[in-house]
Amino acid sequence: MTTRNWIVIALHIVVTAALAGVSAIAAYHILNTALGTARAETLQSYIRVRAEREQFLFDEARVFVEAAEQAFRRRLAHIGEDDVNARFDDLFPPFGDGTRRSAPDLFDGLELPGGDYVFGIGAFLAEGERMTQEEKRRYLAAFHAVRSVGEAHLGTFSSLYYFTPDRRALLFAPGREDRLEFYRFEAPADFDLEADEDPRLFSRQTNPLGEMQCTRLSRFVYSDGGERSATACRMPMWEGDELLGAFGTSIMMTEHLVRALEAPPAGGVNMMFDREGSVIARGQTGLVADRLAIDPMDIMALLRDDPRPRGIVRGPDAGHLIAFSRIDGPDWYFVSVIPLDDIEAASQHWAAVLFAIVFVCSMLFAGLRGLIRRWRPVRRLIRIRRSPSRGPDRHRTIRFATGSPFSD
C-alpha cells in the first residue's frame, strides 16, 4: 500500500478511537449518575424507616415521664398539710444516720390502707430530718406517681424514678437484681446522688425548655456478672422559676443497640454515635474491610455541620454514601455507611465495553467498505460513474454526392 493509504488508515483509527472514547465517557457519566441516584433513593428510604424505628423507644420514654409528671401534679394538688408527717414517716422512716430510707416492705410488697398494693419501691433521702413540709408533700406525691405510672408501664420500662438535686431519690424498679439495696440500706449518709450530667439537665442555659434529655451510654455490671449498657432519660419539672424535681427512667440499651446494627443496607454497615461523636456501637459487614475504611471522626465532622434531622451526604473521599438520623433525647446519631466503589467499577466496565463495541464496529465497517470498493465489479461501476457522460455527436461529417439527378 502507498503512504497515502497508510495515512488514511491511521487517520480513520484516530477518528474512530475519538468517537468511541466520547461515547464511553458519556455512557460512564450517565450510568454512574443513574446508579448513584438510585442507590441514594434506596438509602433515603432505608434511613427514613430506620429513623422512625430508632426514635420510637425514646419517644415512648418521653410519653412515659410526661405521664409521671402529670400524675405527680394531680396528686400534689390534693395532698393537704394535716397528715403529711404521719404518712411520710410510715413510708420513709429515719434510718438513724440523718437520712431517711424507704420502708423495707415497700420493695418486697405492702398493702396500703384502702386495699392498694405497692411493691418495688426504694428511696434514699439525704438529710431527711431537715426536709420541709413542702419537700415531704412533693415526695409523697412522687411516691404515688412513681408506683402507679411505673407499674402501668412495667412491660415496657423497667424503672421510673423521681429525684431532686439535693441528693434525694425515689425509685420504682421491681426487676432489679440488686433489689435497690444500695439505696435502701448500704449508701453512706453523705452519698452524692448527683450525676455529672445533672447540671446540664437542670440548667436553664443548657435546657431552657425543660425537655427530656438522656445521659451518655454507661456500662455497669450486676451481681449476675452480665455486662449491660444503659442510658438514663430524665425530664425536669418547673413551676415558674421553682424546680420541683425530675422524673426519669433507665433504658437498657444492650439489645436495642444490637437490633439497631442489624440489617444494614446492602454492602454497608450501621453505626451509632453519641453526642460527643464517639462510636458507641458498630455493626458488621460481609464485605472486604478496606471498602469501609472511613474514619468516624470524618463522618462526625460532616454531620455536625448539617442542620437536617436526617439525610444523606457524600463521604469525605466521595467513595461512600453516609445516611444519618439524629435521635432526640440522647442526641445520638444513627448512621449507615455504604461504599460506592461497586458503582464506579460497574460504570467503568460498561463504559469500556461500549468503547470496544463502538471502536470494533467502526473499524469493521471501514474495513468492509474498503473491501467492497476493491471488488472488481464495484470498481468498474465506480469507474463508469466517474467517467464523463457522452452527449450528441456535434462533429458529424455530412457528405454529398458529386453528381445530381437534377443536373444537366
C-alpha positions in Angstrom: 0.0 0.0 0.0 1.1 3.5 -0.6 2.0 6.1 2.0 -1.3 7.8 1.3 -3.3 4.7 2.2 -1.4 4.3 5.5 -2.1 7.9 6.4 -5.8 7.3 5.6 -5.9 4.2 7.8 -4.2 5.9 10.7 -6.5 8.9 10.4 -9.5 6.6 10.5 -8.2 4.8 13.5 -7.7 8.1 15.4 -11.2 9.3 14.5 -12.8 6.0 15.4 -11.0 5.9 18.8 -12.0 9.5 19.5 -15.7 8.7 18.7 -15.6 5.6 20.8 -13.9 7.5 23.7 -16.6 10.2 23.6 -19.3 7.6 23.6 -17.7 5.7 26.5 -17.2 8.9 28.6 -20.8 9.9 28.1 -22.0 6.4 28.9 -19.8 6.4 32.1 -21.2 9.6 33.4 -24.8 8.7 32.6 -24.6 5.3 34.1 -22.6 6.4 37.2 -25.2 9.2 37.8 -28.1 6.9 37.3 -26.8 4.2 39.6 -25.7 6.7 42.2 -29.1 8.4 42.2 -30.9 5.0 42.5 -28.7 4.0 45.4 -29.2 7.3 47.2 -33.0 7.0 46.8 -32.9 3.5 48.2 -30.7 4.7 51.1 -33.1 7.6 51.7 -36.0 5.2 52.1 -33.9 3.0 54.4 -32.8 5.8 56.7 -36.4 7.1 56.9 -37.7 3.8 58.1 -34.8 3.2 60.5 -35.0 6.7 61.9 -38.6 6.1 63.0 -37.6 2.8 64.5 -34.6 4.1 66.4 -36.5 7.2 67.6 -39.6 5.3 68.7 -38.1 4.0 72.0 -37.2 7.5 73.1 -40.5 8.9 72.1 -42.1 6.3 74.3 -39.8 7.3 77.1 -40.8 10.9 76.7 -44.5 10.0 76.9 -43.7 7.8 80.0 -42.0 10.6 82.0 -44.7 13.1 80.9 -47.4 10.8 82.3 -45.5 10.6 85.6 -45.3 14.4 85.7 -49.0 14.8 85.1 -49.8 12.2 87.8 -47.4 14.0 90.2 -49.0 17.4 89.7 -52.5 15.9 90.2 -51.6 14.2 93.5 -49.6 17.2 94.7 -52.7 19.4 94.4 -54.7 17.0 96.6 -52.2 16.3 99.4 -53.0 18.5 102.4 -50.8 19.7 105.2 -52.6 17.9 108.0 -51.4 14.3 107.7 -48.2 14.8 105.8 -45.8 14.0 108.7 -47.6 10.7 109.8 -47.8 9.4 106.2 -44.3 10.4 105.4 -42.9 8.7 108.5 -44.6 5.5 107.7 -43.3 5.3 104.1 -39.8 6.8 104.7 -38.7 6.3 108.3 -35.5 7.7 109.7 -32.5 5.4 109.1 -30.5 6.5 112.1 -27.7 8.3 110.2 -29.6 11.5 109.4 -31.1 10.1 106.2 -34.5 8.6 105.5 -34.9 5.4 103.6 -37.9 3.6 102.2 -39.6 1.1 104.5 -38.4 -2.4 103.7 -41.8 -3.7 102.8 -42.2 -1.1 100.1 -39.9 -3.2 97.9 -41.0 -6.6 99.0 -44.7 -5.8 98.8 -47.0 -3.9 101.2 -50.8 -3.5 101.3 -51.7 0.1 101.9 -54.8 1.3 103.8 -57.8 1.0 101.4 -56.6 -2.2 99.8 -54.0 -0.8 97.5 -50.8 -2.8 97.0 -47.3 -1.3 96.5 -44.0 -3.1 95.6 -40.6 -2.4 94.0 -40.0 0.9 95.8 -36.7 2.1 97.1 -35.7 5.5 98.4 -32.6 7.4 99.7 -33.3 10.8 101.2 -30.2 12.7 102.3 -30.6 14.9 105.4 -34.1 13.5 105.7 -34.6 15.0 109.2 -34.3 18.5 107.7 -36.9 18.1 105.0 -39.6 20.8 104.9 -43.3 20.2 104.8 -43.3 21.2 101.1 -40.5 18.8 100.3 -42.3 16.0 102.1 -45.5 16.8 100.1 -43.6 16.5 96.9 -42.1 13.1 97.8 -45.5 11.8 98.8 -46.9 12.9 95.5 -43.9 11.4 93.7 -44.4 8.1 95.6 -47.9 7.7 94.3 -47.0 8.8 90.8 -43.9 6.6 90.6 -45.7 3.4 91.7 -48.9 3.9 89.7 -47.3 5.0 86.4 -44.3 2.8 86.8 -46.5 -0.3 87.3 -48.8 0.6 84.4 -45.8 0.7 82.0 -43.8 -2.2 83.6 -43.9 -4.3 80.4 -42.2 -1.5 78.5 -39.9 0.2 81.0 -38.2 -1.5 83.9 -37.9 1.6 86.1 -39.2 5.0 87.0 -37.7 7.4 89.5 -38.1 10.9 90.9 -35.2 12.8 92.2 -34.1 16.3 93.3 -30.7 18.0 93.2 -30.4 17.8 97.0 -29.2 14.1 97.0 -32.7 12.6 97.3 -34.3 10.0 95.1 -37.3 7.7 95.0 -37.2 4.7 92.6 -39.6 2.1 91.3 -37.6 -0.9 89.9 -39.0 -4.2 91.0 -37.0 -6.2 88.5 -33.6 -5.0 89.6 -31.3 -7.9 90.7 -29.8 -5.8 93.4 -33.3 -5.1 94.8 -32.2 -1.5 95.2 -30.4 -2.5 98.4 -27.7 0.1 98.0 -30.2 2.9 98.2 -32.3 1.2 100.8 -29.5 0.1 103.2 -25.9 0.4 102.0 -25.4 4.0 100.8 -23.5 6.2 103.3 -25.2 9.2 104.6 -23.0 11.6 102.6 -23.5 9.7 99.4 -23.8 12.1 96.5 -26.6 11.1 94.0 -25.8 14.0 91.7 -24.5 12.7 88.4 -22.0 14.7 86.3 -24.8 15.4 83.7 -27.4 16.7 86.2 -26.3 20.4 85.9 -26.8 20.1 82.1 -30.4 18.7 82.8 -31.4 21.4 85.3 -29.7 24.4 83.8 -31.9 27.0 82.2 -29.0 27.7 79.8 -28.5 24.2 78.6 -32.1 23.0 78.8 -34.3 26.2 78.7 -37.5 24.4 77.7 -37.2 21.6 80.3 -37.1 18.9 77.7 -36.3 15.3 78.3 -32.6 14.5 78.0 -30.7 11.3 78.2 -27.3 10.6 79.7 -24.3 9.2 77.9 -24.3 5.5 77.5 -23.0 3.8 80.7 -21.9 0.3 81.3 -22.3 -1.5 84.5 -22.2 -5.0 85.9 -25.0 -6.5 88.0 -24.4 -9.3 90.5 -25.0 -11.9 87.8 -21.8 -10.8 86.1 -23.5 -9.8 82.8 -22.4 -6.6 81.3 -25.2 -4.2 80.5 -25.4 -0.9 78.7 -27.9 1.7 79.7 -28.9 5.4 79.4 -31.0 7.4 81.8 -33.6 9.7 80.3 -34.8 12.5 82.6 -37.1 15.5 82.4 -37.1 18.4 84.9 -40.3 19.9 86.2 -40.6 23.7 86.8 -43.3 25.8 88.4 -42.3 29.2 87.1 -38.8 29.6 88.4 -39.1 26.9 91.0 -37.7 23.5 90.3 -40.0 20.7 91.5 -37.6 17.9 90.7 -37.3 15.5 87.7 -38.7 12.2 86.6 -36.6 9.7 84.7 -36.2 6.1 83.6 -33.2 3.9 82.8 -33.3 2.2 79.5 -31.3 -0.9 78.9 -29.6 -0.4 75.5 -27.7 -3.6 75.0 -30.3 -5.4 73.0 -31.5 -2.2 71.4 -28.1 -1.4 70.0 -27.7 -5.0 68.7 -31.0 -4.6 66.9 -30.0 -1.2 65.6 -27.0 -2.6 63.9 -28.9 -5.4 62.2 -29.9 -5.5 58.6 -27.7 -2.7 57.2 -28.2 -1.6 53.6 -26.6 -4.0 51.1 -22.8 -3.8 51.3 -22.9 -1.3 54.2 -22.6 -1.1 57.9 -24.7 0.6 60.6 -23.1 2.7 63.4 -24.3 4.6 66.4 -22.6 7.8 67.7 -23.1 9.6 70.9 -23.4 13.4 71.2 -19.7 13.8 71.6 -19.1 11.9 68.3 -17.8 8.7 69.9 -18.8 5.4 68.3 -20.9 3.5 70.9 -21.8 0.7 68.5 -20.7 -0.6 65.1 -22.2 -3.4 63.1 -20.5 -6.0 60.9 -20.3 -6.2 57.1 -19.5 -9.2 55.0 -17.5 -7.1 52.6 -13.8 -6.5 52.5 -12.9 -4.2 55.4 -11.0 -1.8 53.1 -14.2 -0.9 51.3 -15.5 0.7 54.5 -12.2 2.2 55.7 -13.6 5.6 56.7 -12.7 7.5 59.8 -15.6 8.0 62.3 -14.2 11.5 63.0 -14.6 12.4 59.4 -18.2 11.2 59.5 -19.0 13.4 62.5 -17.2 16.4 61.0 -19.7 16.2 58.2 -22.8 15.6 60.3 -22.1 18.3 62.9 -22.3 20.9 60.1 -25.6 19.5 58.7 -28.7 21.1 60.3 -31.1 18.5 59.0 -32.6 15.9 61.3 -31.8 13.2 58.8 -30.3 13.0 55.3 -27.6 11.7 53.1 -24.1 13.1 52.5 -21.1 12.0 50.4 -18.2 10.8 52.3 -15.0 12.9 52.5 -13.4 10.8 49.8 -16.6 10.7 47.7 -16.3 7.0 47.7 -19.1 6.4 50.3 -22.6 7.5 50.9 -23.5 8.3 54.5 -27.1 8.3 55.7 -27.8 9.7 59.1 -30.6 10.4 61.5 -30.5 12.3 64.7 -32.2 10.7 67.7 -33.8 13.2 70.0 -33.3 12.5 73.7 -29.8 11.1 73.9 -28.7 13.3 71.0 -27.3 10.3 69.3 -26.7 9.7 65.6 -27.8 6.6 63.8 -25.6 6.2 60.7 -25.4 3.9 57.7 -22.4 3.9 55.5 -22.2 2.2 52.1 -19.4 2.1 49.6 -19.7 3.4 46.0 -16.8 1.5 44.5 -19.0 -1.1 43.0 -21.0 1.6 41.2 -17.7 3.1 40.0 -16.5 -0.3 38.8 -19.7 -1.1 37.0 -19.7 2.3 35.3 -16.1 1.8 34.2 -16.8 -1.7 33.0 -19.7 -0.8 30.8 -18.0 2.3 29.5 -15.1 0.1 28.4 -17.5 -2.4 26.8 -19.2 0.4 24.9 -15.8 1.8 23.8 -14.8 -1.6 22.5 -18.1 -2.1 20.7 -18.1 1.3 19.0 -14.4 1.0 18.1 -14.6 -2.5 16.7 -17.8 -1.9 14.8 -16.4 1.3 13.2 -13.2 -0.5 12.2 -15.2 -3.4 10.8 -17.4 -1.1 8.9 -14.4 0.8 7.5 -12.7 -2.5 6.5 -15.8 -3.9 4.9 -16.3 -0.6 3.0 -12.7 -0.8 1.7 -13.1 -4.5 0.6 -16.3 -3.7 -1.2 -14.6 -0.8 -3.0 -11.9 -3.1 -4.2 -14.2 -5.7 -5.6 -13.8 -5.7 -9.4 -17.5 -5.2 -10.4 -17.8 -2.5 -7.9 -14.6 -0.8 -9.1 -15.9 -1.0 -12.7 -19.2 0.6 -11.7 -17.4 3.3 -9.8 -15.1 4.0 -12.8 -18.1 4.2 -15.1 -19.9 6.5 -12.8 -16.9 8.7 -12.5 -16.3 9.0 -16.4 -17.9 12.0 -18.2 -21.3 11.3 -19.9 -21.4 11.4 -23.7 -23.6 14.0 -25.4 -24.8 14.1 -29.1 -22.1 14.0 -31.8 -21.5 17.6 -32.7 -18.9 17.0 -35.3 -20.8 14.6 -37.5 -19.5 14.8 -41.2 -22.1 15.3 -43.9 -21.0 14.1 -47.3 -22.8 15.0 -50.6 -22.7 13.1 -53.8 -20.8 14.7 -56.7 -23.5 14.1 -59.1 -27.2 15.1 -59.0 -30.2 13.6 -60.8 -31.3 17.1 -61.4 -28.1 18.2 -63.1 -27.9 18.6 -66.8 
